[in-house]
Amino acid sequence: MTLSLTQKDLSMLHGDFGPATQMAMKILVHMAKVSGAKELLDIVGAHIDSTVYIGDAGLEFAEKLASLGAKVSVPTTLNVSGLDEHHWKEWAVTPEWAKQAHHQMIAYQNMGTIPTWTCAPYQTEYKPKFGDQIAWGESNAIAFANSVIGARTERYPDLFDVCCAITGRAPAMGLHLTENRAGKILLRLKDIPLALQQSDDFYPVLGHYRSEE
């Protein structure tokens, strides 16, 4: 399947917007082809999940982009970092680990992101609106955005999320597309007390029960 790119996409791919954007677009184009997307689409926001230091690869990727002058092109929030900047010595982490984790945090902040440090970007002022096309990492946030808000995002993996944020583009695939957003199962509740339905535990338990059938 051929991937159709706009003139601006091609300009980013050819390096006209700088080496960081070119690197991000190369990754984006490759991932779009792998996913079978026919084109890319504009996004209005992103949430980066690759902020926790779990090894040198993630840190080196972030620092590489930052060193090339990467800047996000849409409002971009950050997931938790894994490091308590002010009280890390109270936890069982080594100074070297804390140093590396801090460097990863700084690398993403240097790209012009918003240091929200939260798994719940939908609780911030940067919450998307119904129908907004976004590129979010973080599993719970993805589910909330799609099902509660009605925004549109695929489940973006670490490192790919920031590529979308830099380019302002995402593959037109999956839950971004109207034809893939129709429900397949309809549950009718019968004789379930309203008070129970309003409990915070009810729907998670119902979902788990239904998935076990």
N, C-alpha and C positions, 0 to 999 in steps of 0.2 A: 504494500500500500504506500502510495506517494504522500509525503508530508508537504502540505502547501504552506509556504512562508510568505509573510508580507515583506515589503521593501525594508521596513524598519527592522524586522527580524533578521533579514539578510545583512543589513548594515551592522547590527550587533554581532552577528556571527563572523563577519569579516574584520571586526576589530575597530570599527569607526567610533564606538562608544568606550573604547579603552580595553586594556587586556583583561581586567576582572570581569567585565560584562561579556567579553568574548568567551572566556572560560566558562562562565555560567550558562551562556547560550549554547555552547557546544554540548554540555551535559544535558541541558533541557531538550535539545533536538534529538539526541540519542535516546533519552528516556521516552520521548514522545513516539519515536519510531518503534521502540520495543513494545509500547502499550497499544500500538495500532491506531493512534490518533491521526486524524486527517489534517488537523490544523492546530494552531495555538489560539488561546483566547486571553483577553485582558483580565487582570485581577485588580481588586481595589484594596487588598490587604493581605498580610501574611502573618503566620505565627511560627517561629523557629523552635523546633524541638531539640536540635543538636547542640544544646548549650551545656549539657552535663559532661564533665571531663571523665571519659572512661578509657582513655588511652591516647597515645600520641597521634594516631591517624586523624582523629577528629580535630584535635588542636592544630595540627599542621595544615589541615584543609582550611580552617578558619583564618589562620594567620597568613596563609598564602593569598587568600582573597583580599584580606585587609591590606597586605603589603602591596598588592597591585592597585590599591585605591578603590576597592569596591564600596559602593553606596547603594542602599536599598532605594527602590524607586516608588514604593508604596508604603503606607504606614505598616510597620512590622514590629510586633510584640515578641518578647522573649520568654521562653519556658523557664522553669526553675534551673538553677545552676549547679546544685549539689554542694555548694560551698557557702557556709555562713561566714561572710566576710569579716564580721566583727567578733565572732566567738568561736572560730574554727579550732582553736587550741583546746577547747573543752571536749572535742570529739576525737575519736581514735583515727586521726589522719596524720600523715607525715608532713613536715614543712615542704618537702619537694612536691608532694601531691597537691597541697594547697596552692603552691606557687603556679603549678601548671593549670589547675582549675581556674585560678584568677586570670591567667593569661588568656584562657579561652573566653572568659567573660568579657575581657577588655577588647579582644579581637572583634567580637560581634557588636559591641557598643561602638567601636570605631567605624562601623559600616553605616551608622546613622539610625540604628534600631532604637526601639523604646524599651528601656530596661524595666519591664514589668515584673520579671522573675516569677511568673505564675503559670500553673497548669490550667487556669480558668480565665483565658482572655475574654471570654464572654461576660465576665463580671467587671470588666474595665470600661472606660469611656470609648474604647476602640471596638466595641461589640459591633459586628456587621448587621446589616438589615436583611429583611426577606428578599431573596433573589440575588443578593450580592455574590459575585464570583470571587472566591478567596483561595489561598493556598495555605492550609494549616497542617502542622504536625500536632502531636499529642492526642492519643486515642479518645479520651473523654471529650475533649474540645471538639473533635471532628464529629462525634456522634451528636453533641449538643447543637453545633452549628447547623447540621443538616436536618435534624429531626425536630428541634424545638424552635430555632430561629427561622429556618427555611433558607439559610444561606447555602451556597454550593461549594463543596470542597471534596476532593478525593483524600485518601489517607496518605499524606505526603511523608516519606521517610526522611530520616536525618540526612543532612547535607544537600538533598534535593530541594528542600523547602527554601533554603537561602538562595538557591539559584533562581527560583521563581520570584523571590522578593527583589532580587537585583534587577532582573529583566522586566518585571511587571507582567510576566506571561506564564501561562500554564498549559499543559496539553488539554485539548478539548476531548475529554474522555469521561467514562464512568459517571459519577454523580454530578459532574458539571452539566451533563446533558439531560434535557427534560425527559426524553424517552427512557432514561434509566432510573427515574425517580418515583415511579409508581409503586405503591405497596403491593406485596404478593400475598399477604396473609391479613385477614380481617378477624379480629377477636371481638365477640359480643359478650359483655359482662351481664350475668343474670343473678339476681338475688345476692349481690355483693353490697353490703352496707356502705353508704356514702362516706362515713367516718373512716372506714378501712381504706377506701380508695384515696382518701386525702392523706394517708400516712406516707411518710417518706420511704418506707420499706416496701410498700405494696407493689409498685410497678417493677422494681428490680427483681423481686421474688417472682412476680408473674412472668416476666421475661425469661428468667432462669427455668421456671417450671415448663413453659412452652417449648423452650429449646431442648428440654430433655425428652420430649415426646417423640 
